[in-house]
Amino acid sequence: MIPQHKSSYQIGGSNLCPAIIWDYEPYAYYPTICYNPRSMIENERMAPKEDAFHLGIKAIIRNSDGNILLLKTNPDELRGYEGKGYWDIPGGRIQKNQTVEETLKREVKEETGISSIKSHKPFTMVLSNLRIPTDEGSVGLILAAYLCDINPSAKVKISKEHIDYQWFSPREAARLLSFKYPEEFTEKLKTLG
């Protein structure tokens, strides 16, 4: 029987081992491992060794010439970042209970002013070269990139998160994105040319 409302239940758990909490909504289950912080301080060798990650959804938008839209980040808008602005593709982290398509549409509209994505298809998924600062330290970033088709007459209007935008050939875009994206991503991006 599939529940018709959001609820949760717990499996196991003690002060020595984690409990697994299952949050469920209709047709979707989300496991969460919850550690007892007191026991972790008392027994540091039990602390999890796994890394934590956020999921970023990215839109590779190409124009009719095959060039890729890149946005230059505004360093004043990046929490915990003290470097210069760098080039990136539109996108952002997926929010709780949001689909990939909803995330793509939200982020593309917020960052570029483009309000319609005609289609999207998976391109690749990689670990970013950058980490995201948090109150507890930092988390890794998994980037899922999608090839997105937009209306050719769409006009780009950047948000305060960015200071510039330009269209670049796939080869040049790959070079500029190497700051944030690993080689496996940039090499695959070059093949779009």
N, C-alpha and C positions, 0 to 999 in steps of 0.2 A: 504494500500500500504506500503510495507517495503522499507525503503530507501536503496540505494545501495552504500552509502558512509558514512563515519563518519561525524556526525553533532551534534548539540545540540539545545535544546529550553528550555525556562524558563517558569515555572508556578508560578504566584504570586510573592510575595516578597515586603517588605517595610522595613523601618528602625525599625519596631517593631516585625516583624515576618519573619521567614526564607523563602527563595525562594527554590523551587525544580528545579534543573537543570537535564534534561534527556539527557544523552549522549547516542547516539545510533549508532550502526553499523548494518550491515545486520543480522537480526534474533536475535539481542541482545540489551537490553536496560539496562542502568546503572543509577539508580537515585542517585543524590548527593544533600544533603541539604547544602546550602550555607548561612551562617549567616553574617550579616553586623557587622563587628567587632566594629565599632564606637557605634552602638546602644547597643551592649552587654556591653561595658564599661560604657555607660550612665545608663544602666538599668540592673545591675548584676543579679537580680532575674529572668531575661529572659534567662540567659545563659543555654545552654543545660545541663541536669543532667545525660544524658546517657554517658556511657563509650565508648571509641573508641578502636577498635581491629584490629590487623593484622591477616591474615590467614596463618598458617604454614602447609605445606604438608609434612608428614613424611612417611618414608618407613620402614616397619618392614620386614627385610630380614632374612630368616632362612636358615641354611645349611642343609645338608642331615641328620645330627644328631638331627635336631629340635632346635638347638641353635640359638640365635638371635644376630645379629651383632650390637655392640654398639661402638660408637666413643667417645673418651674423648676430651672435648673441650680444646682449647688453650686459656687461659684467656687473653693473650695479644691481641687476635684478637676480643674480645668481647667489644664493645663500652659501656662505662659506668659501666662495671662490674669489681669489685675489689676482688672477691673471688678466690678460687682455681678452677681448671678445674673440670668439672662434666661429667658424662656419659650421652649420648644422642643417639637417633637413627638418621640415615641420613635424611636430609630434609632441607627445608628452606621455606621462605615466597613466596607466589605466586606473580608473577609480573603481571602488567597490561596487559590484553588481552592474558594471558597465561592459558592453560587448566591444569587440575590436572595432566594428563599424561605427558604433556610437563614439568611441574614443577618437578615431580618425576624423570624423565629421566635426566633433567639438574642437579638437586641437587645430585642425586646418583652418576652421573659421576664426578661432581666437588669434592665431598667429599670422594668418595671411589675409583675412577678410573674405576668403573664398568660401561661399556658403553651400556649394554643391559638389559632391564627389560622385561622378557617374558610375564608376566601378573601381574595385580594388581587388588585387590578387597577391598572394604571398610572394615575397622576393627572397628573404633569408632571415635568420635569427642568429644573433651573435652576442657575446659579452662585450660591453663597452670597455674602452681603455680608461674611462673615468669612473670614480666612485662618488656617491652622493652623501654629503655630510648629514648626520642626524644628531639628536641630543645624546645618543649613546655611542657615537663614533661615526661609522659610515656603513653604507650598504652598497653592494655591487649593483650594476644596472644591466639587465637583459634587454636588448633592443630587437623588436620584431618589426621588420620593414616590409611595406606593401607598395607595389606599383599602383599608382592611382591615376585615373583618367578624370580630367575636369573639363569644363566648358572652355574651348579655346579663347573665347572672348572675356573670360574672367580676369578681373584686375586685382593685382596684389596690393594690399594695404597692411603693412606690418603693425604689430602691437608694440607696447613699451618694452616687451621682453627682448626686442631685437632693435638693432640700429641701422641695418641695411639688408637688402636682398639683391640677388643677381641670379641670372641663368648661366650655367656653366656646362661645357661639354662633359660627358661622363668621365673622361680621363682627368680633366682639371678638377671636377667635383671630387673624384676619388682622392686626388692629392690633397685638396683642402680639408677633406673629412678625416684624414689619417690621424689627426689629433685626438678625436673621440672614438673613431671606429677602428677595429682591428684589420689587419691585412686581408683576412679572408673576405671581409665585407668590401673593402675598397677594390680588391682584384675582381670580384664579381660585378661591382658597379661599372668597371671599365668595359665589361662585355656588352653593356647597353648601347655603346657607340657604334 
